[in-house]
Amino acid sequence: MKKSNDNNPRKLEESEYEELIRLRAEIEYIKAENAVIKKEIALREEREAARLKAKKQQSSKNSWKKDTN
């Protein structure tokens, strides 16, 4: 395995530097996209939990009404 010399890195060619900039921008875009997706998933989970809670409450109300009749 080739050992890299971290103390004396070589200078980047212009094309390598441009690619580095492009890749860093792409990473930032993907991070932002992932954050949006995570928020969307959390909102869907909250909505589903609220829907299930409302359904459970409705079911218990209906059950209580049947018991009192």
Backbone as a ProteinNet text record, in pm:
[ID]
protein_1_A
[PRIMARY]
MKKSNDNNPRKLEESEYEELIRLRAEIEYIKAENAVIKKEIALREEREAARLKAKKQQSSKNSWKKDTN
[TERTIARY]
84.1	0	89.3	51.6	131.8	98.8	202.7	184.5	182.8	78.1	71.3	147.3	200.9	274.3	181.6	117.9	21.7	89.1	217.2	287.1	318.3	324.5	360	266.8	139.1	46.7	81.4	57.3	88.2	-21.1	11.2	-87.6	-183.7	-308.7	-410.3	-403.6	-428	-443.6	-573.8	-588	-708.4	-833.5	-826.8	-942.8	-977.3	-873.8	-898.3	-962.4	-915.2	-969.7	-1115.9	-1145.8	-1284	-1372.9	-1320.3	-1397.9	-1420.3	-1321.4	-1333.9	-1444.5	-1444.4	-1548.4	-1686	-1695.2	-1822.2	-1871.5	-1780.4	-1818.4	-1861.1	-1794	-1834.3	-1973.1	-2000.2	-2133.1	-2238.1	-2205.7	-2298.9	-2326.6	-2223.8	-2241.3	-2336	-2316.9	-2403.8	-2548.3	-2566.3	-2700.6	-2766.4	-2691.6	-2745.5	-2777.7	-2693.9	-2722.3	-2853	-2871.2	-2994.5	-3115	-3098.3	-3206.2	-3243.2	-3144.4	-3169.8	-3242.8	-3206.5	-3273.1	-3421.5	-3450.1	-3589.2	-3665.7	-3605.1	-3669.3	-3696.2	-3601	-3619.7	-3734.1	-3744.8	-3855.1	-3988.4	-3991.2	-4113.8	-4156	-4061.8	-4092.4	-4146.8	-4084	-4129.4	-4271.5	-4301.4	-4436.6	-4538.6	-4503.9	-4595.3	-4619.9	-4514.2	-4529.7	-4617.9	-4600.8	-4685.1	-4830.9	-4856.1	-4992.9	-5055.6	-4978.5	-5030	-5059.8	-4973.2	-4996	-5121.5	-5138.9	-5258.1	-5383.9	-5374.4	-5488.7	-5526.5	-5427.1	-5452.7	-5509.9	-5459.4	-5509.8	-5655.6	-5688.2	-5826.3	-5917.2	-5868.6	-5946.9	-5971.8	-5869	-5882.8	-5982.4	-5974	-6066.6	-6209.7	-6226.7	-6359.1	-6413.2	-6327.4	-6367.1	-6409.4	-6334.4	-6370.2	-6498.4	-6524.5	-6650.6	-6767.1	-6750.9	-6856.1	-6878.7	-6772.5	-6783.1	-6855.4	-6825.4	-6888.2	-7037.5	-7073.6	-7213.8	-7290.7	-7229.4	-7294.9	-7318.1	-7222.5	-7233.8	-7344.3	-7368.3	-7469.6	-7609.3	-7622.3	-7756.1	-7814.3
-117.2	0	124.4	220.1	342.1	437.5	489.4	583.2	725.5	800.1	938.7	1029.1	1134.1	1230.2	1347.8	1343.3	1447.3	1579.4	1575.9	1698.1	1786.1	1726.7	1801.2	1761.1	1801.7	1761.5	1832.4	1763.4	1824.5	1925.2	2019.7	2118.1	2052	2095.8	2040.4	2105.8	2024.4	2079.1	2158.4	2247.3	2329.4	2243.3	2137.8	2050.2	1975.8	1937.2	1870.1	1966.2	2089.2	2191	2219.1	2229.1	2252.3	2135.2	2013.7	1895.8	1894.4	1931.5	1938.7	2036.6	2152.9	2253	2197.6	2132.7	2075.6	1968.2	1882.2	1774.1	1827.2	1929.3	1989.3	2052.1	2117.1	2175	2064.5	1955.6	1842.9	1781.6	1769.2	1716.4	1806.4	1936.3	2029.5	2018.5	2004.3	1989	1861.5	1752.4	1623.7	1629.6	1695.8	1712	1789.2	1895.3	1974.8	1892	1816.9	1730.6	1625.6	1565.9	1467.5	1530	1652.4	1720.6	1742	1781	1801.1	1668.5	1563.1	1430.9	1386.2	1405.4	1367.3	1445.8	1575.6	1656.6	1607.5	1573.2	1522	1390.4	1303.2	1176	1202.1	1292.8	1324.4	1380.3	1468.2	1524	1415	1324.6	1213.5	1126.5	1099.1	1017.7	1087.8	1219.9	1296.2	1291.7	1311.4	1306.7	1169.4	1064.9	928.5	901.6	945.4	926.7	1001.8	1123.4	1201.2	1134.1	1079.7	1011.3	887.4	810.8	690.9	726.1	833.7	877.4	919.5	995.9	1039.4	919.2	823.8	703.5	624.3	613.8	541.8	612.9	746.5	822.7	806.7	810.2	793.4	654.5	554.2	417.1	402.2	463.9	454	529.9	640.8	714.6	628.2	564.4	478.1	359.5	305.1	193.2	236.8	356.2	408.1	431.2	482.7	505	374	268.8	137.6	82.2	104.6	54	123.8	249.9	325.9	303.5	250.2	226.5	98.7
0	0	0	-81.7	-95.6	18.1	82.4	192.1	136.3	175.3	127.7	223.4	170.5	250.3	281.1	397.9	436.2	472.4	500.9	538.1	417.7	300.3	181.1	65.5	73.5	-33.8	-163.8	-273.5	-403	-438.3	-520.3	-564.9	-661.8	-656.3	-744.5	-882	-981.1	-1115.9	-1118.6	-1213.6	-1222	-1236.6	-1319.1	-1338	-1208.7	-1130.9	-1003.2	-903.6	-903.7	-814.3	-848.9	-977.6	-1021.2	-981.7	-996.8	-957.4	-806.2	-729.1	-584.3	-545.1	-608.8	-581.8	-618.5	-734.9	-780.1	-684.1	-640.1	-549.4	-413	-364.3	-236.3	-246.5	-359.2	-380	-388.2	-454.3	-465.8	-328.7	-245	-109.7	-30.6	-38.6	33.4	-15.2	-146.7	-203.4	-150.8	-148.6	-102.9	45.9	125.1	267.6	288.3	211.5	222.3	179.1	72	22.9	128.1	191.7	297	415.4	450.2	561.3	529.5	406.4	365	370.5	322.8	323.8	467.1	556.4	696.7	759.3	727.9	780.2	725.7	598.4	537.7	602.5	628.2	694.4	834.9	908.3	1044.1	1041.7	945.4	935	903.1	812.9	780.6	902.5	979.3	1099.7	1201.8	1217.9	1309.5	1266.4	1136.6	1085.6	1107.8	1082.1	1099.2	1246	1335.5	1478.7	1522.7	1473.5	1507.1	1451.8	1331.3	1270.8	1352	1392.5	1471.2	1608.8	1668.9	1799	1787.4	1682.6	1661.3	1636.9	1560.1	1531.1	1659.5	1744.8	1871.5	1962.9	1968.1	2051.7	2000.7	1870.6	1811.7	1843.9	1835.1	1864.4	2010.1	2101	2242.9	2273.1	2203.7	2221.3	2175.1	2060.2	2008.7	2102.7	2157	2250.4	2376.2	2426.3	2546.8	2523.5	2405.4	2372.5	2368.9	2315.3	2308.3	2448.2	2538.4	2674.6	2753.6	2725.1	2798.6	2743	2624.3	2566	2608.3
[MASK]
+++++++++++++++++++++++++++++++++++++++++++++++++++++++++++++++++++++

